[in-house]
Amino acid sequence: MAFLTLDYQAVRDSILRDIANQPRTDGQVPNVALDGDYAIRANATGSAVEGLYQHQQWIVRQLFADTADTDYLEKMAAQRGITLKLATVSTGSATFTGSVGSAIAIGTEGKTASGIAVVTTAAATIGVGGTVDIAVQASLAGISGNLAAGEVLTLTAAPAGVQSTAIVVSMSGGTDIETYASLLARYLFDLQNPPCGGAAHDYYKWAMSVAGVTAAYVYSNRRGLGTTDVIILTTGGIPDATLVANTQTYVDSVRPIQADALVFAPTSVVINIAGALVLASGYTLAAVSASIQTALAAYFATLKPGDTVYLKRIEAIISDTPGVVDFTLTSPLANVVTLVDSTHTQFAVLGAVTF
């Protein structure tokens, strides 16, 4: 049963009751009124005792990972080799435009309208078509660097012959520093699934320990007896080749030497959402479309490789959005089935949302 701790008032009253039950030598009952000398001392003692109880309760909370303060959670996790995953930098490419032959150096910087800085990680020269795609990465780690295709970058100092803006082709793979909720989940998973010499849950733990990996799915014997396949995801869905390679390298360093393990990204199945909306008075298409986009993104974030995207779920999301009176959906027109089998590793990705 639970142990009930007393607050300072209960402790004070208990002290005063004990004093009142011990008559003085002259037979008089001690004065235990709340404005008396005994009460003043009992108040001070009660306050100190309550503080001790509170400290004991805090100590007990530090014994269990799910109630411990974050610094103690980190200590517990570190004892099992589990540490907070650091933030990762978004990478991708951007299209630069200018005069043929104009050079663009490594480190050329561009910024979005919101101030997110991106720099080139390779040198290039404007080609015959007047454009060139160059590898870029965000200046700072975090999901803020995962820029949408078509985002405009204004160059801080445009090289000679190069236009002052560039267009993002794609940028992904940026993740924030791991949350303590995620660290706790990995720690509890490790406690509940002890190392087992290369069992499926071992591969899950190994993949999830790599910075940038936000989800992992393990498939045993997919390519034949004795094989293990690990599909990984990152913030925004599909990981880039660098994250896949980093995860493969780590898994290879800890897996049983005879194991045949392959880490890879799933094949994306892009699902575009399109249709027409009938809006209630006072609502704008831009605002309602943005709300639908956010809700759809939250739904797609719950999916894993091989999951079916249900048309009725999409319709329910649109219908439940404030401001939508009626709608007609033109894409998709049926459930979209993704497959994970011996030849497929498909993963549904939200594409363009157009109303």
Buried (B, 14 or more C-beta within 10 A) or exposed (E): EEEEBBEBEBBBBBBBEEBEEEEEEEEEEBEBEEEBEBBEBBBEBBBEBBEEBEEEEEEEEBEEBEEBEEEBBBEBBEEBEBBBBEBBBBBBBBBBBBEEEBBBEEEBBBBBEEEBBBBBBEEBBBEEEEBBBBBBBBBBBBBBBBBEEEBBBEBEEBBEBBBEBBBBBBBBBBBBBBEBEBBBEBBEBBEEBEEEEBBBBBBBBBBBBBBBBBBBBBBEEBEEEEBBBBBBBBBBBBBBEEBBEBBBEBBEEBBEEEBEBBBBBBBBBEBEBBBEBEBEEEBEEEEBBEBBBEBBEEBBBEBBBBBEBBBEBBEEBBEEBEBBEEBEBEEBEEEBEBBBEEEEBBBBBBBEBEB
